[in-house]
Amino acid sequence: MRDSTVGVLYQWPPAARFDRRVPKEKFYKHGSVPPALREKFVAEVQRITWAYKLAEATINLTGDAAIPEVQIFHIEAKDDDVSEPVLTAIDKAVRTPIIFEITRVSDRSIRMAAAHKQATTSAPKLSKHHTTLWQTAETERSPLPTAITLPALYTALLESLIPVTVRPGEAVSVVAARMEAIQRLEREIATLERKLRTEPQFNRKVELRRTLKTKQAELEQQR
């Protein structure tokens, strides 16, 4: 399992530049949005810019029904960051995958974040958002990963954000499922370790150690 805080910023293709401001109210004006989430938008978000559109017409990579385009959104934070619920609300409002670049006002540093998105007949299904460390605005940007299709590029972009190495030929949906399994196993292992430390009965300790060992082996297989 590799470092989940790997730092990267990409040099997005000039031909894909879209540069359209999106009013933040667009994402929370509907009655279905809870008041607490509206307050987060107001408190945390200064500006949202739809910065780039990665598509066949702009970067000459063919998409498919699930991933016809990949959007790059720049979010300028009012304070030090933008929270997960805000990113999730924006992601759910846009059918196609989004890669976020978030800039904080205090020092103009930037982090990149994205969730794996699966289009469904209703709302898109999202994983949690994975992120890089904060990086300075002067950080040298890297060329886009080499890819021959848009879904392959999306997989490569996500790979730079997640703490597991994508296996050869592994679809991004499989990677996302593996990440969910890893997170579940890590929670189960942490619970077992806490129980083991406080369990007074010897027989029960033996049973807990056996279960813990099984879960640790499962975790290594997923990684």
TORTOR-88173 format. One line per 2 residues: for each residue y negated, z, x negated of N, C-alpha, C. Coordinates in steps of 0.02 Angstrom, whole numbers, plus 32768, in hexadecimal, padded with zeros to 4 digits. Layout:
Y:Z:X:Y:Z:X:Y:Z:X  ... .
***
This chain:
803C:8000:7FD5:8000:8000:8000:7FC2:8000:7FD3  7F95:7FD2:7FE1:7F5C:7FCC:7FB5:7F20:7FF3:7FCF .
7EEC:7FF5:7FA8:7EB1:801C:7FB8:7E8E:7FFF:7FF5  7E86:8028:8029:7E66:8011:8066:7E1B:800B:8060 .
7DFF:8024:8028:7DB6:8022:8021:7DA1:7FEB:7FF1  7DCC:7FB9:7FE8:7DBA:7F82:7FBB:7D77:7F64:7FD1 .
7D4D:7F55:7FA0:7D0B:7F3B:7FAF:7D08:7EF0:7FAC  7CEF:7ED0:7FDF:7CE7:7E87:7FDE:7CB0:7E74:800F .
7C88:7E44:7FFB:7C5B:7E21:8028:7C64:7DD7:801B  7C62:7DAF:8051:7C71:7D68:8049:7C31:7D3E:804C .
7C35:7D06:8029:7C00:7CD5:802B:7C11:7CA4:8064  7BF1:7CAF:809C:7C01:7C86:80D7:7BE4:7C40:80CF .
7C08:7C0C:80E5:7BF2:7BC7:80DA:7BB0:7BB7:80FD  7B81:7B99:80DA:7B40:7B87:80F9:7B48:7B5C:8137 .
7B7A:7B30:8137:7B85:7B04:8171:7B98:7B2A:81B0  7BB1:7B68:81A6:7BC7:7B90:81E0:7B8F:7BBE:81F9 .
7B55:7BBA:81DB:7B1E:7BE8:81EE:7B09:7BDD:8237  7B05:7C13:825D:7AF3:7C10:82A4:7AB1:7C34:82AF .
7AAB:7C6F:8294:7A6B:7C93:828F:7A48:7C9A:82D3  7A6C:7CB6:8303:7A4F:7CC0:8345:7A4F:7D0B:8356 .
7A15:7D25:8366:7A12:7D6B:837A:7A31:7D75:83BE  7A59:7DAA:83C5:7A79:7DBA:8405:7A5C:7DFD:841D .
7A3B:7DFE:8456:7A20:7E3E:846F:7A57:7E72:8477  7A4D:7EAD:845C:7A82:7EDF:8460:7A90:7EF4:84A8 .
7A5C:7EEB:84D3:7A65:7EFC:851A:7A9C:7ED2:853A  7AA9:7E99:851E:7ADD:7E6C:8538:7B22:7E8E:853A .
7B2B:7EBE:850B:7B6D:7EDE:8505:7B73:7F1F:852C  7B3B:7F38:8547:7B41:7F78:856B:7B1C:7F7A:85AD .
7B02:7F42:85C4:7ADB:7F43:8602:7B07:7F45:8640  7B47:7F34:8639:7B73:7F33:8674:7B82:7F7B:868B .
7B8D:7F82:86CC:7B99:7FC4:86E9:7BD9:7FE4:86D2  7C07:7FBC:86B7:7C47:7FD8:86A1:7C42:7FFC:865E .
7C0A:7FF5:863B:7C01:8015:85F9:7BEA:805D:8604  7C0F:808E:85E9:7BFC:80D4:85F3:7BB7:80E4:85D5 .
7B92:8112:85F3:7B50:8124:85D9:7B51:813A:8590  7B87:815E:857C:7B8B:8176:8537:7B8D:813C:8506 .
7BAF:8106:8519:7BB3:80CB:84ED:7B70:80A7:84EB  7B4E:80A3:8524:7B0B:8085:8524:7ADC:80AB:84F5 .
7AE3:80ED:84F6:7AB9:8116:84CA:7AC8:8108:8481  7B08:80FC:8470:7B1A:80EC:842B:7AFA:80AA:8416 .
7AFB:8078:8442:7ADA:8038:8431:7A90:8043:8423  7A6F:8069:844E:7A27:8075:8447:7A18:809B:8407 .
7A42:80CD:83F8:7A35:80F9:83BF:7A49:80D9:837C  7A7C:80AE:837D:7A99:8097:833E:7A86:8050:832A .
7A79:8025:835A:7A71:7FDE:834B:7A28:7FC8:834D  7A11:7FAC:8316:79CE:7F90:8313:79CE:7F46:8329 .
79FE:7F20:830D:79FF:7ED8:831A:7A46:7EBE:8312  7A59:7E8E:833C:7A99:7E6B:8336:7A8A:7E21:832D .
7AA5:7E04:82F8:7A9C:7DBD:82EB:7AE0:7D9B:82E7  7AE8:7D67:830E:7B23:7D3C:8309:7B17:7D0E:82CF .
7B2F:7D20:8295:7B18:7D01:8257:7B3C:7CC0:8245  7B7E:7CBE:824E:7BA5:7C83:823C:7BDB:7C77:8270 .
7BED:7C37:8277:7C24:7C23:82A3:7C55:7BF9:8279  7C8F:7C17:826A:7CC2:7BF3:8244:7CEE:7BCD:8276 .
7CEB:7B8B:8272:7D0F:7B61:82A2:7D1F:7B1E:8280  7D47:7AF5:82A2:7D58:7AB4:8285:7D19:7A8A:827A .
7CEA:7A8F:82A8:7CAD:7A66:82A2:7C80:7A7C:8268  7C87:7ABC:8252:7C5A:7AD5:821F:7C7A:7ADB:81DA .
7CBB:7AEA:81D8:7CDB:7AF2:8196:7D1A:7AC7:818F  7D27:7A9C:81C1:7D5E:7A6B:81BC:7DA3:7A8A:81B5 .
7DAC:7AC4:81D6:7DEF:7AE3:81DA:7E03:7AE5:8223  7E40:7ACE:8231:7E57:7AC9:8276:7E6A:7B0E:8291 .
7E52:7B1D:82CE:7E66:7B5B:82EF:7EA0:7B4F:831E  7EAF:7B80:8347:7EE2:7B78:837A:7ECA:7B9C:83BA .
7EF5:7B9F:83EC:7EE0:7BBD:842C:7ECC:7C06:8424  7EEE:7C2A:83F9:7EDF:7C71:83EF:7EA1:7C7C:83C4 .
7E98:7C51:8392:7E5F:7C59:8364:7E3D:7C16:835C  7E15:7C01:838E:7DF1:7BC2:8387:7DB4:7BC8:8359 .
7D99:7C05:8353:7D5F:7C12:8328:7D63:7C5A:830E  7D3E:7C68:82D9:7D34:7CAD:82C1:7CE9:7CB7:82BA .
7CCF:7CEC:82D8:7C87:7CF9:82D7:7C76:7D2D:82A2  7C3C:7D25:8284:7C22:7D57:8255:7BE3:7D76:8274 .
7BE6:7DB6:8283:7BAD:7DDA:82A1:7B8E:7E08:826D  7B4D:7E04:8265:7B28:7E34:823C:7B0A:7E69:826A .
7B15:7EA8:825B:7AF7:7EDE:8282:7ACC:7F08:8254  7A8D:7F0F:8267:7A60:7F3B:8242:7A5F:7F7F:8264 .
7A75:7FB2:8240:7A78:7FF5:825C:7A33:8015:825B  7A24:803C:828F:79E4:8060:828F:79E3:8098:825C .
7A1E:80B7:8253:7A22:80F0:8225:7A53:80DF:81EE  7A8A:8105:81E9:7AB8:80FD:81B1:7AF7:80D6:81C1 .
7B06:80C9:8201:7B44:80A4:820F:7B46:8092:8259  7B78:806A:826A:7B87:8059:82B0:7BCE:8070:82BD .
7BD8:8093:82F4:7C18:80B3:8301:7C4C:8084:831D  7C8A:8099:831A:7CC3:8072:8333:7CBC:805D:837C .
7CA7:808A:83AA:7CA0:8074:83F0:7C70:803A:83FA  7C3B:8038:83D3:7C0B:8001:83D8:7C2B:7FBF:83C0 .
7C4D:7FC1:8388:7C6E:7F85:836F:7CA2:7F6D:83A1  7CC7:7F9C:83BE:7CFB:7F8A:83EF:7CDC:7F69:842C .
7CA4:7F83:8444:7C84:7F66:847F:7C6D:7F1E:8472  7C52:7F12:8436:7C3C:7ECF:8425:7C79:7EA1:841F .
7CAD:7EB9:83FE:7CE9:7E91:83F5:7D08:7E7D:8438  7D0A:7EAC:8467:7D29:7E9F:84A8:7D00:7E6D:84D2 .
7CC0:7E68:84C3:7C95:7E3B:84E9:7C99:7DF3:84D1  7CB7:7DE8:8497:7CBC:7DA5:847A:7D06:7D93:8473 .
7D1A:7D5B:848E:7D62:7D4B:8490:7D7F:7D3E:844A  7D59:7D1E:841F:7D73:7D0A:83DE:7D6A:7D43:83AB .
7D90:7D41:8374:7D8C:7D77:8341:7D46:7D7C:8322  7D35:7DB9:8310:7CF4:7DC7:82F0:7CFF:7DEC:82AE .
7CDC:7DD5:827A:7CD5:7DFB:823C:7C8E:7E17:823C  7C89:7E59:8236:7C47:7E7A:8236:7C2E:7E87:81F0 .
7BED:7E7C:81E5:7BCB:7E97:81AB:7B96:7EC7:81C5  7B9B:7F06:81B0:7B6E:7F3A:81C8:7B40:7F4F:818F .
7B00:7F4E:819B:7ACE:7F61:8169:7AAC:7FA2:8180  7AAA:7FD3:8154:7A88:8011:8167:7A41:8012:814A .
7A15:8030:8171:79CE:802B:8162:79BA:8054:8125  79DE:808A:8117:79C7:80B9:80E3:79C6:8099:809D .
79F8:8070:808D:79FA:8053:804A:7A0E:8009:804A  7A11:7FEB:8086:7A23:7FA4:808F:7A69:7F93:8076 .
7A93:7FC5:8070:7AD8:7FB8:805C:7AFE:7F9A:8096  7B37:7F7A:8087:7B5C:7F52:80B8:7BA6:7F65:80B6 .
7BC4:7F68:80F1:7C0D:7F6B:80F3:7C26:7F35:8122  7C62:7F1E:8116:7C82:7EEC:8141:7CB8:7F0F:8169 .
7CBF:7EFD:81A9:7CF0:7F1C:81D5:7D0C:7EE7:8204  7D4B:7EF1:8219:7D69:7EC4:824A:7DA7:7EE5:8267 .
7DB6:7ED2:82A4:7DF5:7EE6:82C4:7E1E:7EA7:82D0  7E60:7EB0:82D2:7E89:7E77:82E7:7E82:7E6F:8332 .
7E72:7E33:8347:7E66:7E26:838E:7E9A:7DF4:83A8  7EB9:7E06:83E0:7EE7:7DD9:8402:7EC9:7DC7:8445 .
7EBF:7D87:8451:7EA4:7D71:8491:7ED8:7D7A:84C8  7EC4:7D95:8500:7EF1:7D9C:853A:7ECE:7D7F:8577 .
7EF1:7D7F:85AF:7ED3:7D63:85EC:7E9A:7D8E:8605  7E99:7DCD:85F4:7E61:7DF9:8608:7E37:7E09:85CB .
7E2F:7E49:85BB:7E08:7E5C:8580:7E32:7E53:8540  7E12:7E40:8508:7E37:7E38:84CA:7E57:7E7A:84B4 .
7E90:7E75:8495:7EB2:7EB0:847A:7E9D:7EB9:8432  7E85:7EF6:8421:7E6A:7F03:83DF:7E91:7F39:83BB .
7E98:7F31:8379:7EAE:7F69:834F:7E70:7F93:833F  7E79:7FC8:8319:7E3F:7FED:8300:7E1A:7FC0:82CE .
7DDB:7FCF:82C0:7DB5:7FA9:8290:7DC2:7FC3:8249  7DD0:7F95:821D:7DDA:7FA5:81D7:7D99:7F92:81B1 .
7D8D:7FB5:817B:7D4C:7FAD:815B:7D50:7FB2:810F  7D1E:7F94:80EF:7D15:7F9E:80A7:7CE9:7FDC:809B .
7CE2:7FEE:805D:7CAF:801F:804A:7C6A:7FFF:8052  7C37:8029:8053:7BF3:800F:8050:7BE6:7FF0:800C .
7BC4:7FB7:800C:7BB4:7F94:7FCF:7B69:7F83:7FCD  7B4F:7F7D:7F92:7B08:7F6E:7F8E:7AF9:7F27:7FA5 .
7ABC:7F1C:7FBA:7AA8:7ED9:7FD1:7AAB:7EA6:7F98  7AAA:7EBF:7F5A:7AAD:7E93:7F20:7AF4:7E81:7F0B .
7B26:7E9C:7F2F:7B6B:7E8E:7F1E:7B78:7E42:7F1E  7B98:7E2A:7EE9:7BA8:7DE3:7EE6:7BDC:7DD1:7F1A .
7BCD:7D9F:7F41:7BFA:7D8B:7F77:7C31:7D5D:7F5D  7C6D:7D64:7F7A:7CA7:7D3D:7F65:7CAE:7CFF:7F90 .
7CCB:7CCA:7F74:7CDB:7C8F:7F9E:7D0E:7CA2:7FD4  7D0E:7C7D:800B:7D40:7C8B:803E:7D86:7C81:8022 .
7DB7:7CA7:803C:7DFC:7C9D:8027:7E13:7C55:8035  7E3D:7C3B:800B:7E58:7BF8:8015:7E87:7BF8:8051 .
7E7C:7BC9:807E:7EA6:7BC3:80BA:7EA4:7B7C:80D4  7ED9:7B67:80F6:7EDB:7B22:8110:7ED2:7B1F:815C .
7ED2:7B5A:817C:7EC4:7B5D:81C4:7E97:7B99:81D1  7E77:7B98:820B:7E4B:7BD0:821D:7E73:7C11:8228 .
7EAD:7C0F:824A:7ED4:7C4E:824F:7EE9:7C69:820B  7EF8:7C3E:81DB:7F0A:7C55:8198:7ECE:7C75:8176 .
7E93:7C59:8180:7E56:7C76:8164:7E49:7CBB:8183  7E51:7CC0:81C4:7E47:7D00:81E7:7E77:7D35:81CC .
7EB5:7D22:81C1:7EE6:7D50:81A4:7ECF:7D68:815F  7EB8:7D39:8136:7EA2:7D4A:80F2:7E64:7D77:80F4 .
7E36:7D6A:8122:7DFA:7D95:8127:7E0D:7DDC:813C  7E3B:7DE2:816C:7E52:7E24:8180:7E78:7E47:8148 .
7E9E:7E21:8121:7EC5:7E3F:80EB:7E98:7E63:80B9  7E5B:7E4B:80B1:7E2D:7E6B:8081:7E12:7EAD:809C .
7E21:7EBC:80DB:7E07:7EF9:80FB:7E3D:7F2D:8109  7E7B:7F19:810A:7EB0:7F47:811F:7ED5:7F62:80E2 .
7EF1:7F9E:80E7:7F10:7FBF:80AD:7F59:7FAC:80A1  7F6E:7F72:80B9:7FB2:7F5A:80AA:7FAD:7F12:8091 .
7FDD:7EFE:806A:7FDF:7EB9:8052:8004:7E8E:8084  7FE5:7E57:8097:8006:7E29:80C5:8040:7E07:80A1 .
807A:7E09:80C1:80B6:7DEB:80A4:80B5:7D9F:80AD  80D6:7D7A:8081:80D5:7D30:8086:80EB:7D19:80CB .
80C2:7CEF:80EA:80D3:7CD3:812B:80C9:7D02:8166  80AE:7D3E:815A:80A7:7D70:818F:8069:7D61:81B9 .
8073:7D5C:81FB:803B:7D4F:8229:8010:7D8D:822E  7FD1:7D82:823E:7FA2:7DBA:8242:7FB6:7DEB:8279 .
7FD4:7DD2:82AF:7FEA:7DFF:82E5:8021:7E2E:82CC  804C:7E15:829F:8081:7E3E:8283:8063:7E73:8254 .
8031:7E5E:822D:800F:7E8D:8201:7FEF:7EC5:822A  7FCE:7EB3:8261:7FAE:7EE5:828C:7FE1:7F16:82A9 .
801B:7EFB:82BE:8050:7F26:82D9:806A:7F55:82A3  806F:7F3C:8266:8086:7F65:822E:8054:7F9C:821E .
8014:7F8B:8222:7FE0:7FBE:8217:7FE4:7FF5:824C  7FEF:7FE2:828A:7FF5:8014:82C0:8031:8041:82B4 .
8069:8023:829D:80A5:804A:828E:8098:807A:8254  8074:8063:8221:8063:808E:81E8:8039:80C9:81FE .
8006:80BC:8227:7FDA:80F2:823E:8000:8124:8269  802E:810C:8293:8057:8139:82BD:8084:8164:8291 .
80A4:8145:825F:80D1:816B:8233:80AA:819E:8209  806E:818B:81F3:8046:81BB:81CC:8034:81F8:81F6 .
8025:81ED:8235:8015:8225:8262:8054:8251:826C  808D:8232:8276:80CB:8257:8281:80DE:827F:8242 .
80D5:8261:8208:80E5:8283:81C9:80B7:82BF:81BE  8077:82B6:81CD:8048:82EE:81C5:805B:8328:81F4 .
8070:8318:8231:8085:834C:8260:80C3:8370:8247  80F3:834A:822F:8131:8368:8215:8123:8395:81D9 .
80F6:837F:81AD:80E5:83A7:8172:80C5:83E9:8186  809A:83E7:81B9:807B:8426:81D1:80B0:8455:81EE .
80DD:8439:8215:8112:8462:8233:813F:8480:81FD  814D:8459:81CA:8179:8470:8194:815A:84AB:816F .
8118:84A9:8165:80F7:84DF:8141:80F9:8522:8167  80FB:851E:81A9:80F6:855B:81D1:8138:8570:81F2 .
816C:8547:81EC:81AD:8557:820D:81D1:858F:81E7  81E0:85C7:8208:8201:85FF:81E6:824E:85F8:81E3 .
826C:85D1:8210:82B5:85CF:8213:82D0:859B:81E3  8302:85B0:81BB:831F:8584:8188:833E:8546:81A6 .
8367:854E:81DA:8389:8515:81F8:8357:84E2:8213  8323:84FB:8231:82F0:84CE:824C:82CA:84AA:8214 .
82C0:84CD:81DB:82A0:84AD:81A1:82CA:8473:8187  830C:847E:8185:8339:8449:816D:8334:840C:819B .
8332:8418:81DC:832D:83E1:820C:82EA:83BC:8205  82B4:83E3:81FC:8272:83C4:81F4:826F:839A:81B4 .
828D:83B4:817E:828C:838E:813F:82B3:834C:8146  82EA:834E:816B:8312:8312:8176:82E9:82DE:819D .
82C9:82F5:81D2:829F:82C7:81FA:8265:82AC:81D1  8246:82D8:81A9:820E:82C4:8180:8223:828E:814E .
825D:8296:8130:8276:8266:80FF:8282:8222:8120  829C:8223:815D:82A8:81E4:8182:8267:81C1:8190 .
8234:81E6:81A7:81F3:81C9:81B6:81D1:81AE:8177  81D8:81D1:813F:81BB:81B9:8101:81DB:8178:80EA .
821D:8173:80F4:8240:8135:80E2:8228:80FB:810F  821F:8108:8150:8206:80D6:817E:81C0:80BE:8169 .
8197:80EE:8153:8153:80DE:813E:8154:80B0:8102  817E:80BE:80D2:8182:8094:8096:8198:804D:80A8 .
81C5:8046:80D8:81DB:8004:80ED:81A2:7FDC:810D  8178:7FFE:8133:813F:7FDC:8154:810A:7FC7:8121 .
8102:7FEF:80EE:80CF:7FDF:80BB:80E3:7FA2:8091 .
***
